[in-house]
Amino acid sequence: MHVIAGIRIPDSTLTREAHALAARHSPEFLLRHCERTYVFGRLATAAAGLRVREELAYVAALLHDLGLTERHGGQRRFEVEGAEAAYDWARSSGLVDEEARAIWDAIALHTSMGIADHKSPECALVHWGAGTDIDGSGLDRLDPARVDEVLTAFPRDGFADRMTDTVEAAARRAPTAYALTWLTETADRYHDTALPTSEDMLGRDPFSS
């Protein structure tokens, strides 16, 4: 049994195939991010007392950035592109619709602050884990020794800069998909006219003459 930072890494045919899928399409820095996401997320959900379906959560964490890869990137938000690819793979791998839908939710909502952690424990795990690895959210609540174990097992190796380039590439590919999202400002740089903002919507009545 493989254990990192006190967290058991699920090991089944399904999880091994999910890891192989992620490794096949993701550059190593992105795969390592997905692996750290699971462990950080599992530490956070354990501390919160959430009962997580570990196998489904691990698959979702491994596949949560498929939409940022060359193979699965498209014209929709990368969260949705990745969720669709993961759902199709999960169903073809024998999961029932509810299980595959749980993976879809966790991936599609992983950047949705204030929503993901209320949807399901699996959603919370991917949201919290990815957030810790991207911007340090919740890092102060984790045991530093555990964090060091995670970083030893899955080194960052210039992750921040490479992830920035990857996310910007997604925004450049489909800028209008990111209007009114956390990537609006980034996508706006690649759109020929200004994307709408919340300021354009609030305080006005579209039905008034």
Backbone bond lengths (Angstrom), bond angles and torsions (degrees), N, CA, C in turn:
res aa  C-N    CA-C-N  psi(-1)  N-CA   C-N-CA  omega(-1)  CA-C   N-CA-C  phi
1 M - - - 1.465 - - 1.529 109.23 -
2 H 1.320 117.39 128.66 1.456 122.61 -178.52 1.526 108.65 -90.47
3 V 1.335 116.35 123.84 1.459 121.26 -179.41 1.520 108.76 -126.42
4 I 1.330 117.22 130.89 1.462 122.98 177.88 1.517 108.42 -127.99
5 A 1.315 116.30 125.45 1.472 121.75 179.52 1.525 111.30 55.08
6 G 1.328 116.16 34.34 1.453 120.89 179.98 1.508 114.89 80.56
7 I 1.331 116.96 1.89 1.471 121.74 -178.76 1.522 110.07 -104.62
8 R 1.328 114.77 125.80 1.463 119.24 177.44 1.523 109.65 -74.89
9 I 1.318 116.50 129.30 1.458 121.65 177.57 1.527 108.93 -88.39
10 P 1.317 118.75 117.58 1.470 120.83 -178.39 1.527 111.90 -55.81
11 D 1.308 115.46 135.93 1.464 120.83 -177.53 1.525 108.88 -134.07
12 S 1.317 115.10 100.58 1.460 121.73 178.62 1.519 107.26 -145.90
13 T 1.302 116.05 172.80 1.462 118.68 176.43 1.523 110.73 -57.50
14 L 1.331 116.47 -42.85 1.460 120.54 -179.12 1.524 111.37 -62.26
15 T 1.324 117.44 -47.65 1.465 119.18 -176.62 1.520 111.76 -70.29
16 R 1.318 117.19 -33.80 1.474 118.95 177.08 1.523 110.31 -66.47
17 E 1.340 116.55 -38.83 1.461 119.18 178.63 1.529 111.36 -70.37
18 A 1.327 117.27 -34.60 1.466 120.42 175.96 1.526 110.14 -64.71
19 H 1.315 116.56 -41.58 1.465 120.00 178.26 1.522 110.29 -63.25
20 A 1.323 116.30 -41.75 1.463 120.02 179.01 1.530 110.86 -63.02
21 L 1.327 117.03 -39.58 1.465 121.20 177.87 1.527 110.64 -63.01
22 A 1.325 116.72 -47.58 1.457 120.25 179.24 1.525 111.09 -61.92
23 A 1.313 116.62 -42.74 1.468 120.70 -178.71 1.524 111.64 -67.32
24 R 1.325 116.37 -32.47 1.467 120.38 -178.56 1.523 111.88 -67.64
25 H 1.316 117.03 -34.42 1.461 120.06 -173.46 1.531 114.68 -109.01
26 S 1.315 117.77 -12.70 1.464 120.83 -175.29 1.517 111.69 -106.10
27 P 1.335 118.16 138.21 1.456 119.34 169.37 1.527 108.69 -62.23
28 E 1.313 116.56 157.46 1.467 120.05 -172.73 1.519 112.57 -58.09
29 F 1.338 118.31 -38.96 1.462 119.18 -178.09 1.524 111.02 -62.83
30 L 1.342 117.55 -33.84 1.460 121.31 -179.77 1.525 110.81 -75.10
31 L 1.325 116.80 -38.59 1.460 120.54 176.16 1.520 110.81 -62.02
32 R 1.329 116.87 -43.59 1.472 120.40 179.12 1.534 110.54 -62.25
33 H 1.325 116.48 -38.27 1.474 120.23 176.24 1.526 110.28 -60.01
34 C 1.322 116.70 -43.95 1.461 120.24 -179.42 1.524 111.44 -65.36
35 E 1.322 117.14 -36.94 1.463 120.52 177.53 1.528 110.94 -68.49
36 R 1.328 116.99 -42.11 1.466 119.33 176.67 1.527 110.43 -64.33
37 T 1.332 116.25 -37.07 1.463 120.18 179.60 1.516 111.04 -54.81
38 Y 1.332 117.08 -43.60 1.462 118.98 -178.66 1.521 111.29 -64.24
39 V 1.314 117.25 -48.00 1.461 119.06 -175.61 1.525 111.14 -67.57
40 F 1.329 117.05 -45.42 1.466 119.09 176.83 1.527 110.71 -60.54
41 G 1.324 116.28 -42.80 1.456 120.22 -179.72 1.512 112.29 -65.93
42 R 1.318 116.58 -37.89 1.468 119.76 179.45 1.524 111.13 -69.20
43 L 1.320 116.82 -37.18 1.463 119.54 174.91 1.528 110.52 -61.45
44 A 1.326 116.28 -41.89 1.460 120.80 -178.25 1.529 111.86 -69.31
45 T 1.322 117.31 -43.50 1.471 119.42 -179.13 1.518 110.99 -69.48
46 A 1.327 117.41 -34.01 1.465 120.02 176.59 1.519 110.25 -64.28
47 A 1.330 116.60 -43.12 1.463 120.57 179.28 1.528 111.10 -64.19
48 A 1.337 116.08 -31.11 1.467 120.80 -179.85 1.525 112.58 -84.81
49 G 1.328 116.82 -3.78 1.453 120.65 179.21 1.516 114.77 74.42
50 L 1.341 117.41 23.44 1.460 121.11 -179.90 1.531 110.53 -85.61
51 R 1.311 115.53 139.29 1.468 121.10 177.19 1.526 107.92 -93.48
52 V 1.310 115.37 109.26 1.464 122.47 -173.86 1.525 110.22 -104.00
53 R 1.317 115.51 138.24 1.475 119.16 169.54 1.528 105.98 -78.33
54 E 1.321 115.25 98.25 1.456 121.21 -166.34 1.527 113.31 -60.59
55 E 1.315 117.34 -41.67 1.457 119.38 -178.14 1.525 110.85 -63.34
56 L 1.326 117.15 -46.25 1.463 120.40 179.63 1.522 111.11 -65.56
57 A 1.332 116.37 -40.90 1.462 120.16 179.84 1.522 111.08 -64.66
58 Y 1.309 116.77 -39.01 1.467 120.30 179.90 1.525 110.64 -66.22
59 V 1.320 116.50 -43.64 1.459 120.00 177.35 1.531 110.29 -60.68
60 A 1.330 116.84 -45.23 1.461 120.24 179.88 1.525 111.32 -62.25
61 A 1.315 116.77 -41.50 1.464 119.86 179.03 1.525 111.13 -64.38
62 L 1.312 116.95 -43.05 1.463 120.57 179.59 1.520 112.15 -62.73
63 L 1.329 116.66 -36.16 1.464 120.97 -172.13 1.528 113.11 -102.42
64 H 1.337 118.23 5.86 1.472 118.85 -169.40 1.522 113.94 -68.96
65 D 1.323 118.62 -16.74 1.462 120.13 178.51 1.529 113.23 -113.98
66 L 1.316 117.05 23.63 1.469 119.40 176.23 1.529 111.38 -57.18
67 G 1.323 116.24 -31.91 1.467 120.19 -178.90 1.515 113.65 -68.80
68 L 1.331 117.37 -9.68 1.460 121.08 175.65 1.522 112.55 -94.16
69 T 1.315 116.88 -2.86 1.465 120.06 -178.08 1.526 110.76 -88.31
70 E 1.311 115.64 159.69 1.473 120.46 178.04 1.523 110.96 -60.61
71 R 1.321 116.70 -37.79 1.470 120.36 -176.27 1.523 112.31 -67.76
72 H 1.318 117.26 -37.10 1.463 119.59 -171.31 1.521 114.47 -115.91
73 G 1.319 118.79 0.03 1.454 120.44 175.90 1.522 110.74 -69.78
74 G 1.339 116.70 145.34 1.462 119.69 -178.33 1.506 111.90 -152.57
75 Q 1.318 116.45 -150.90 1.459 122.79 -175.04 1.533 113.16 -94.99
76 R 1.314 117.72 -4.23 1.460 120.62 174.94 1.527 109.31 -99.15
77 R 1.321 116.66 172.08 1.459 120.00 174.80 1.522 109.69 -52.31
78 F 1.328 116.40 140.61 1.460 118.23 -176.00 1.525 111.77 -62.15
79 E 1.347 117.36 -27.31 1.457 119.69 177.97 1.532 110.67 -63.35
80 V 1.331 116.42 -39.60 1.465 120.75 -179.78 1.530 111.19 -74.72
81 E 1.318 116.39 -42.09 1.468 119.61 177.99 1.530 110.10 -57.87
82 G 1.330 115.93 -44.75 1.461 119.66 179.72 1.512 112.33 -67.40
83 A 1.324 116.72 -39.77 1.463 120.55 179.69 1.524 111.07 -63.01
84 E 1.335 116.39 -41.92 1.468 119.78 179.46 1.527 111.03 -64.18
85 A 1.329 116.55 -44.14 1.471 120.12 179.97 1.526 110.67 -63.29
86 A 1.335 116.34 -41.94 1.465 120.30 -179.20 1.527 111.33 -68.50
87 Y 1.339 116.60 -39.00 1.459 119.83 178.12 1.522 110.78 -61.53
88 D 1.329 117.16 -48.07 1.463 120.78 -179.70 1.526 110.56 -60.42
89 W 1.330 116.14 -42.50 1.464 119.40 179.11 1.523 110.68 -64.01
90 A 1.328 117.03 -43.60 1.461 120.95 -178.40 1.520 111.53 -61.97
91 R 1.325 117.29 -42.71 1.460 120.32 179.10 1.522 110.75 -65.84
92 S 1.334 116.12 -40.44 1.473 118.80 179.45 1.520 111.43 -70.01
93 S 1.328 117.07 -17.77 1.465 121.81 179.20 1.523 112.41 -92.23
94 G 1.326 116.83 3.13 1.451 120.54 173.70 1.508 116.68 103.35
95 L 1.328 118.65 1.19 1.456 119.47 177.81 1.525 110.39 -75.63
96 V 1.317 115.46 145.67 1.461 119.61 176.66 1.524 108.65 -74.47
97 D 1.340 115.51 167.14 1.460 119.78 -174.30 1.530 112.25 -57.59
98 E 1.335 117.61 -42.92 1.466 119.75 -177.92 1.518 111.58 -61.85
99 E 1.314 117.74 -39.11 1.463 120.99 179.34 1.528 111.23 -68.93
100 A 1.330 115.33 -44.33 1.462 119.29 178.22 1.520 110.89 -65.32
101 R 1.340 116.62 -34.91 1.462 120.27 178.81 1.526 111.17 -68.47
102 A 1.332 116.80 -33.78 1.470 120.14 176.49 1.525 110.32 -63.36
103 I 1.324 116.97 -37.67 1.459 121.51 176.37 1.522 109.76 -67.98
104 W 1.334 116.75 -43.57 1.476 120.83 177.57 1.529 110.29 -56.29
105 D 1.323 116.28 -48.63 1.464 120.29 -178.77 1.526 111.62 -58.82
106 A 1.318 116.24 -46.73 1.462 120.47 -176.12 1.525 111.36 -62.90
107 I 1.313 116.81 -35.51 1.465 120.58 -179.67 1.523 110.80 -79.39
108 A 1.324 117.29 -48.48 1.461 120.53 -176.71 1.525 112.21 -63.40
109 L 1.329 117.49 -30.41 1.460 121.22 -175.10 1.521 113.63 -100.88
110 H 1.321 118.29 6.29 1.469 117.69 -169.12 1.521 114.11 -67.84
111 T 1.334 118.61 -17.18 1.466 120.35 175.11 1.526 112.08 -101.51
112 S 1.328 117.59 6.09 1.468 121.81 -173.67 1.525 111.24 -92.70
113 M 1.316 115.50 87.32 1.464 121.19 -179.96 1.521 110.69 -62.28
114 G 1.325 115.41 135.97 1.454 120.25 178.90 1.515 114.18 83.18
115 I 1.326 116.99 -5.16 1.468 121.52 178.39 1.527 110.56 -118.32
116 A 1.326 116.37 -51.17 1.464 120.80 -173.81 1.520 112.67 -57.41
117 D 1.343 117.12 -42.30 1.462 118.90 -175.61 1.522 113.10 -74.99
118 H 1.343 117.64 -4.36 1.462 121.25 175.75 1.527 112.17 -107.53
119 K 1.322 117.67 -9.32 1.454 121.41 -176.32 1.524 111.86 -77.58
120 S 1.325 117.30 -50.65 1.457 121.78 -179.01 1.524 108.31 -165.96
121 P 1.338 117.58 160.67 1.466 119.25 175.83 1.519 112.59 -59.31
122 E 1.341 116.80 -35.58 1.468 119.36 179.86 1.527 110.78 -67.47
123 C 1.336 116.29 -40.21 1.464 119.98 175.85 1.523 110.66 -62.39
124 A 1.321 116.11 -43.95 1.462 120.29 179.84 1.519 110.55 -60.73
125 L 1.310 116.94 -42.07 1.465 119.97 -178.33 1.530 111.67 -60.30
126 V 1.312 117.77 -49.39 1.464 119.86 -177.34 1.532 109.86 -68.44
127 H 1.333 116.91 -40.31 1.464 121.09 179.06 1.524 111.13 -62.44
128 W 1.318 116.84 -51.13 1.462 120.61 -178.86 1.522 111.45 -67.00
129 G 1.312 117.21 -42.60 1.461 119.92 -178.17 1.509 112.68 -64.81
130 A 1.337 116.46 -45.35 1.465 120.14 178.73 1.521 110.48 -65.33
131 G 1.344 116.61 -39.79 1.450 120.17 179.73 1.517 112.33 -62.37
132 T 1.327 116.52 -41.66 1.461 120.09 177.21 1.520 110.50 -60.44
133 D 1.326 116.44 -43.50 1.460 119.52 -175.86 1.520 112.74 -74.80
134 I 1.331 117.46 -30.48 1.469 120.54 -178.06 1.522 112.20 -81.24
135 D 1.326 117.04 -51.85 1.469 118.62 -173.64 1.525 114.48 -128.92
136 G 1.331 116.77 9.91 1.455 119.75 176.96 1.512 114.91 81.22
137 S 1.323 117.77 11.11 1.468 120.27 178.78 1.531 110.27 -58.42
138 G 1.323 116.34 125.88 1.456 120.28 178.75 1.512 114.95 78.92
139 L 1.317 117.39 -0.33 1.462 120.42 -177.13 1.527 111.55 -61.66
140 D 1.327 116.52 -34.03 1.458 120.55 -178.40 1.527 112.90 -68.15
141 R 1.331 116.67 -13.12 1.468 120.19 179.47 1.526 112.83 -97.20
142 L 1.322 116.72 0.30 1.460 121.10 -179.88 1.520 110.69 -100.94
143 D 1.323 116.42 146.38 1.456 122.81 177.12 1.532 108.70 -63.93
144 P 1.337 118.87 121.23 1.467 120.97 -179.23 1.523 113.51 -54.81
145 A 1.323 117.42 -34.19 1.469 119.81 178.74 1.519 110.93 -66.02
146 R 1.339 116.51 -38.18 1.466 120.57 176.86 1.522 110.36 -65.92
147 V 1.334 115.83 -42.49 1.464 119.95 179.07 1.526 109.95 -59.52
148 D 1.324 116.90 -44.07 1.468 120.37 179.17 1.526 111.21 -60.33
149 E 1.333 117.04 -37.70 1.464 120.42 177.82 1.526 111.04 -62.84
150 V 1.323 115.78 -41.60 1.463 119.92 179.69 1.526 110.18 -63.53
151 L 1.323 116.81 -45.53 1.463 120.50 -177.39 1.521 112.21 -70.22
152 T 1.316 117.30 -27.08 1.469 120.45 174.66 1.526 110.48 -71.05
153 A 1.338 115.57 -41.68 1.470 119.52 -179.84 1.520 111.73 -70.73
154 F 1.343 116.12 -38.00 1.468 121.15 -176.21 1.533 108.85 -131.39
155 P 1.327 118.43 81.43 1.472 121.76 -174.95 1.526 112.27 -61.00
156 R 1.345 114.89 149.25 1.456 120.30 -178.71 1.529 111.90 -80.05
157 D 1.314 118.96 -42.79 1.473 122.49 172.99 1.529 113.08 47.46
158 G 1.331 117.08 60.25 1.465 120.66 177.74 1.506 114.43 72.63
159 F 1.331 116.44 25.15 1.456 121.01 -175.26 1.531 113.30 -56.98
160 A 1.327 117.83 -44.65 1.470 120.60 -171.84 1.524 112.06 -57.40
161 D 1.319 117.66 -48.00 1.464 120.61 -178.84 1.520 111.62 -66.61
162 R 1.308 116.80 -41.04 1.466 120.54 -177.38 1.526 110.86 -70.09
163 M 1.321 116.67 -35.59 1.453 119.75 177.84 1.522 109.97 -68.46
164 T 1.325 116.76 -39.53 1.465 120.25 177.26 1.517 110.81 -58.41
165 D 1.320 116.88 -45.55 1.467 120.90 178.99 1.525 111.08 -61.36
166 T 1.321 116.50 -39.43 1.464 121.08 -177.55 1.522 111.54 -68.56
167 V 1.324 117.09 -43.44 1.466 121.08 178.85 1.527 110.42 -66.60
168 E 1.328 117.34 -39.54 1.462 120.09 177.34 1.524 110.99 -63.34
169 A 1.321 117.55 -35.24 1.465 120.71 177.46 1.528 110.66 -63.53
170 A 1.327 116.96 -38.85 1.470 120.30 177.25 1.523 110.29 -64.93
171 A 1.322 117.18 -42.29 1.465 120.72 179.23 1.523 111.22 -66.40
172 R 1.300 116.50 -34.93 1.471 120.59 178.69 1.534 110.49 -69.61
173 R 1.321 116.51 -35.02 1.465 121.08 -177.57 1.527 111.92 -68.40
174 A 1.327 116.97 -36.81 1.470 119.87 -175.70 1.519 109.63 -147.10
175 P 1.331 117.81 69.79 1.471 119.72 -173.14 1.520 114.47 -60.44
176 T 1.327 118.92 -37.49 1.468 119.26 -176.86 1.531 112.27 -66.90
177 A 1.329 117.51 -20.70 1.460 120.15 179.09 1.523 111.89 -67.24
178 Y 1.331 116.53 -17.58 1.457 119.63 -173.58 1.527 113.61 -107.92
179 A 1.325 117.03 13.52 1.465 119.45 173.58 1.521 109.51 -60.45
180 L 1.334 116.05 137.09 1.460 122.92 178.88 1.528 112.45 59.64
181 T 1.324 117.50 34.32 1.459 122.43 174.46 1.523 108.29 -125.49
182 W 1.323 115.53 179.35 1.460 120.73 178.63 1.528 111.74 -65.34
183 L 1.327 117.88 -13.98 1.464 121.48 179.71 1.528 112.31 -104.84
184 T 1.328 117.21 14.76 1.466 119.50 -176.86 1.527 111.98 -58.43
185 E 1.311 117.52 -49.36 1.460 119.95 -177.02 1.523 111.64 -62.65
186 T 1.335 116.17 -39.39 1.462 120.11 177.68 1.522 110.46 -64.52
187 A 1.334 116.67 -48.52 1.460 120.92 -178.19 1.524 111.65 -64.67
188 D 1.326 116.04 -31.90 1.459 120.53 -178.02 1.524 111.63 -60.25
189 R 1.308 117.24 -29.66 1.466 121.21 179.47 1.523 111.80 -67.12
190 Y 1.332 116.13 -19.93 1.462 119.71 -176.42 1.525 112.49 -110.75
191 H 1.347 117.04 13.66 1.449 120.78 -179.20 1.519 108.53 -115.36
192 D 1.318 116.63 141.50 1.471 119.15 -172.59 1.531 113.08 -74.42
193 T 1.329 118.34 -18.78 1.465 121.29 172.10 1.519 107.53 -129.36
194 A 1.326 116.45 158.73 1.458 119.82 -175.98 1.528 111.19 -63.85
195 L 1.325 115.74 132.74 1.450 120.22 175.22 1.530 109.22 -72.77
196 P 1.337 117.63 151.00 1.462 119.70 179.35 1.519 111.58 -64.26
197 T 1.315 116.19 149.58 1.455 122.70 176.99 1.519 108.90 -123.99
198 S 1.327 115.98 173.01 1.462 119.41 178.34 1.529 111.15 -62.59
199 E 1.325 116.60 -30.31 1.465 120.23 178.32 1.528 111.82 -63.96
200 D 1.331 116.34 -27.36 1.462 119.90 178.59 1.524 111.65 -75.19
201 M 1.334 117.08 -18.88 1.452 121.12 -174.34 1.520 113.42 -101.64
202 L 1.325 115.96 -37.25 1.460 119.84 -173.75 1.529 111.31 -79.11
203 G 1.324 116.25 144.38 1.458 120.59 175.14 1.507 114.74 78.67
204 R 1.336 117.31 12.49 1.459 118.60 177.65 1.534 108.63 -136.04
205 D 1.307 116.03 149.10 1.458 122.66 -179.68 1.523 108.75 -110.50
206 P 1.339 118.61 109.81 1.454 120.12 -177.51 1.526 113.26 -66.94
207 F 1.339 117.50 -12.34 1.458 120.91 -178.83 1.522 113.18 -98.78
208 S 1.339 116.44 -5.19 1.466 118.32 179.97 1.517 109.58 -80.37
209 S 1.319 116.38 151.06 1.458 120.59 -178.01 1.523 110.11 -83.93
